[in-house]
Each structure stands twice: as C-alpha cells, then as structure tokens.
C-alpha cells in the first residue's frame, strides 16, 4: 500500500529527503517518474496508463507535501519501514487505503523504478 501525507503536515520536509524513490514532493512542485530513479522511456502507471518517465506532471497537491503512489514502494527493498513515516514528527505519513499492494508488487515496482 502506498503512503499518503495527511493535512496534519507541518511542512517540515523531513520526509522528502528520506524517500529512496524520490516519491515525495513539496506542494505545488511538478513530478516525474524519472526524478531520483533510473526509469527511462515509456512507464506503465498503476492505472495502466503509459507516460514518458521524464514527463513533468502537475502537482498532486497545491500546498501540502504529497507522495506519488506510482513511485511509493513503502521502502520495500531498501528499508524495513517506510522512512517518511519514521522521519515524520507528527505522524502524518500514513497508508493510503486507495492503493493496496502486496510486498511482491511493491518490490516489482521498485525494480521498475531502479533498473
């Protein structure tokens, strides 16, 4: 299950630098699959749409830090626990019930992001 950042976020940014997939962005900042990963060319998203990995995409939140679910692997293959949740001083990095994934799926996503 990907994680999300709730509106309890205090904008400290502690989570952003901890993500091994660069899946966390400051509110209002565009994102790309290729940011912090080795993914190139066409990339299949979780909804099965296809985008270019280097394509800049609209921010998912205008104000709050946000997590791109297509890049979040819950740190599987890197750490035992999601590092954003560990670093967050107000516990606002929580599981996103919209994206339930098995460990095997998270590891496969990690492999797609880091060829």
N, C-alpha and C positions, 0 to 999 in steps of 0.2 A: 504494500500500500504506500503510495507516495505520501509525502507530508505536505502540510499547508501551514501558513502563518496566519494566526488569528488577529483580530483587531485589537487585542491586548498588547500588540507590538509597541515597544517604546522607541523604535528607530535607532537602536544602539549599533546595529550592524555586526554584532558578534557572530551571528550565524553565517553570514555571507562568505567570509574567508575560510570557514571550516568545511565547506562543501567540496568533495573531491571531483564532482561533476560540473561545478560552476552552474548549478541549477537555481541558485538564489540570486535575485536581482533587487536592487533598490527600486521603490515605486517610481513609475514614470520612465524607467530605462528600458529600451528595446532589448530583446534577447535573440540568441541564435543557438541552434544545436551545437555548432562548432565552437562556441565560446568555451574554452577550457577543456575541450575534448579533441580527439583526433578524427572525428567523424567528418567525412567529405562526401560531396555529391548528393544524390537523392537519399533521403532519410524517411523511413516509414514511421509515422507517429502512431500513438496508441489508438487513435480513432481510424487508423488505416489510411489516412490521407498522406500524401507524399509532398515533402518540401525539400528544397535545397538546404543542406546543412548550414551553409553560410548566410542564408536569407535572414535579414533583420526582421523581427516580428514585433507587432505592437505590444506594449507593456500589458501585463495581465492585471495590474493594479496601478492606479494613478498616484497613490500616496504611500501605502504600506509596502514593506518588503514583500516579495512574493516568491513562490517556488514553482518552477516549470515542471509539471508532473512528468512530461516526456523525458526529462533528464534526471529526475529523482530516482535513485536506486536504494534509498534508505541506508546508504553507505555500504550495502552488501558488496563483498569482495574487497573492501577497504578497511572497514572498522566493524566492531561488534555491535555498536549502537549508532543511530543517526547522530552525527556530530553537531548538526544545527540544534537539535533538542538538548544535547549535552551542554552546548555553549550558551543557550538562551537563558538569561537571568530571570525572565518572567514566565517561562514555560509556555510560550505561545507557538512553538513548532510542534504540531500535533498530527496524528494520522489523518489523512484525507479520505473519508469514507466513500468518496466518489471513485477512487482508484484502488481497488483491492487487487493485489498481485501476490503470487506465490514467490517464495525465495528463488526458485528456479527462473521465474520470469524476470525478477529484479537482476539476477546475475546475467541473464541473456541481454537485458537492456544495457547493463554495464559493459558487456563485451561489444555491443553495437557502438557505444559511445567512445570506447577506447580500443580501437582496432589493434 
